[in-house]
């Protein structure tokens, strides 16, 4: 049996009086590449924040290598984050730093490597994403797809054991999307990292992940392989995959009053 690197047991989380997640149970074995899918507001990004330790669940446990993240000391939490690479939505490059300085940033922040070694590592990471030669450019001089690849090079700068991707395909043209998807898949295989990707892109994601966790209304409605997901007859998943306007995910916000009542208050 594969050892779970990330595991959530009976996790619940709310922002104030608004419940976001409830009864969340799933495990991501070491070396697996898992996609977290679901509609907007279903709690996907909140799951990532729980894994990074930015927030703590009101109920349940978030386990990292079998240990409750809530029990980590400040030093252990720092080490957990040092062993983690995060590719943010739209890349989040430092706009005032060159490409080289962006990729070098985590190396300088978390290691005491000499500058000569950092230089060689930056060039190697840029080469890995097909961008050797752009190290002197500024982020404003890059296309959207190039900026995302530089961000990926920065994400893997320290060869992390855990990779988190927050909507890595957002805003990309079809060619750039295909390039990023291919690079993400190759990086995961090369580093043998445990990877978790929040995504809305069904077609590309199902080709590169080996596990899917599907959220709806803050609960898990499916957890399994892409093949099992394709065979599943679920109205939630069918609406999401087919992009249907009508289905379990309602178009209208569940207001507490009727339209007639609201209009009456204005007269």
Secondary structure, DSSP 8 states (H G I E B T S, - for coil): ---EEEEEEEEEEEETTEEEEEEEEEEEETT-EEEEEESTTSSHHHHHHHHHTSS--SEEEEEETTEEGGG--HHHHHHHHHTEEEE-TT----TTSBHHHHHHHHHHHH----HHHHHHHHHHHHHHTT-TT-TT-BGGGS-HHHHHHHHHHHHTTT--SEEEEESTTTT--HHHHHHHHHHHHHHHHHHT-EEEEE-S-HHHHHHH-SEEEEEETTEEEEEE-HHHHHH---HHHHHHHHT-SSSSS-SS---SS-HHHHHHHH-
